Amino acid sequence: MGSSTHATIDVIYHACDSGSFVQDLKQVANIMITSCDKNEDAWWLSGINIFADPFWNTIRMGNSVKDAFDRACDNARASDTPVG
């Protein structure tokens, strides 16, 4: 990464292999959430993303990022897909 800055970086990234950049950003990101690990697919079930949809629905309801992350992980586990 570039020179130091006082900016806060929050990253929420949903895509296949989205965890592949974690090492590059872990020193500068305040919050970093990926929908899967490197070399993993982002999972869909009946047209709904099993991680991103519950995550953003929880945020829209006014809940915290942690609550949204926990709900998305719980949803992924319940659908029997890999969760990092």
C-alpha positions as a Python dict, from the first residue, in 0.01 Angstrom:
ca = {
    (1, 'M'): (0, 0, 0),
    (2, 'G'): (103, 361, -37),
    (3, 'S'): (225, 606, 221),
    (4, 'S'): (49, 644, 554),
    (5, 'T'): (-275, 835, 577),
    (6, 'H'): (-527, 920, 844),
    (7, 'A'): (-819, 792, 639),
    (8, 'T'): (-1033, 508, 770),
    (9, 'I'): (-1083, 226, 524),
    (10, 'D'): (-1377, -11, 554),
    (11, 'V'): (-1406, -291, 299),
    (12, 'I'): (-1708, -512, 243),
    (13, 'Y'): (-1654, -720, -67),
    (14, 'H'): (-1878, -986, -213),
    (15, 'A'): (-1740, -1190, -501),
    (16, 'C'): (-1583, -1525, -571),
    (17, 'D'): (-1230, -1533, -426),
    (18, 'S'): (-1307, -1210, -236),
    (19, 'G'): (-1079, -1310, 50),
    (20, 'S'): (-777, -1306, -180),
    (21, 'F'): (-689, -944, -99),
    (22, 'V'): (-710, -967, 281),
    (23, 'Q'): (-333, -981, 331),
    (24, 'D'): (-288, -664, 123),
    (25, 'L'): (-535, -461, 327),
    (26, 'K'): (-514, -597, 680),
    (27, 'Q'): (-273, -324, 791),
    (28, 'V'): (-494, -37, 671),
    (29, 'A'): (-855, -156, 686),
    (30, 'N'): (-1060, -75, 993),
    (31, 'I'): (-1335, -321, 898),
    (32, 'M'): (-1278, -589, 636),
    (33, 'I'): (-1551, -838, 546),
    (34, 'T'): (-1544, -1078, 256),
    (35, 'S'): (-1817, -1319, 154),
    (36, 'C'): (-1572, -1604, 108),
    (37, 'D'): (-1207, -1696, 140),
    (38, 'K'): (-952, -1691, -139),
    (39, 'N'): (-1010, -1978, -382),
    (40, 'E'): (-1377, -2009, -275),
    (41, 'D'): (-1695, -1933, -462),
    (42, 'A'): (-1953, -1681, -346),
    (43, 'W'): (-2259, -1897, -291),
    (44, 'W'): (-2609, -1842, -431),
    (45, 'L'): (-2920, -2040, -347),
    (46, 'S'): (-3241, -1988, -546),
    (47, 'G'): (-3118, -1650, -674),
    (48, 'I'): (-3024, -1522, -328),
    (49, 'N'): (-2667, -1476, -217),
    (50, 'I'): (-2640, -1667, 108),
    (51, 'F'): (-2396, -1418, 261),
    (52, 'A'): (-2452, -1075, 105),
    (53, 'D'): (-2832, -1072, 113),
    (54, 'P'): (-2871, -1139, 488),
    (55, 'F'): (-2575, -910, 560),
    (56, 'W'): (-2723, -608, 381),
    (57, 'N'): (-3078, -681, 498),
    (58, 'T'): (-2952, -670, 857),
    (59, 'I'): (-2771, -339, 791),
    (60, 'R'): (-3089, -194, 634),
    (61, 'M'): (-3279, -282, 952),
    (62, 'G'): (-3040, -56, 1147),
    (63, 'N'): (-2827, -325, 1308),
    (64, 'S'): (-2450, -316, 1355),
    (65, 'V'): (-2193, -448, 1110),
    (66, 'K'): (-2106, -720, 1363),
    (67, 'D'): (-2470, -828, 1388),
    (68, 'A'): (-2495, -831, 1009),
    (69, 'F'): (-2177, -1037, 977),
    (70, 'D'): (-2294, -1286, 1240),
    (71, 'R'): (-2633, -1323, 1070),
    (72, 'A'): (-2473, -1373, 728),
    (73, 'C'): (-2235, -1638, 866),
    (74, 'D'): (-2522, -1815, 1044),
    (75, 'N'): (-2719, -1815, 719),
    (76, 'A'): (-2425, -1958, 525),
    (77, 'R'): (-2373, -2232, 785),
    (78, 'A'): (-2743, -2320, 781),
    (79, 'S'): (-2734, -2359, 404),
    (80, 'D'): (-2444, -2604, 436),
    (81, 'T'): (-2191, -2400, 240),
    (82, 'P'): (-1832, -2319, 334),
    (83, 'V'): (-1783, -2037, 583),
    (84, 'G'): (-1429, -1914, 654),
}
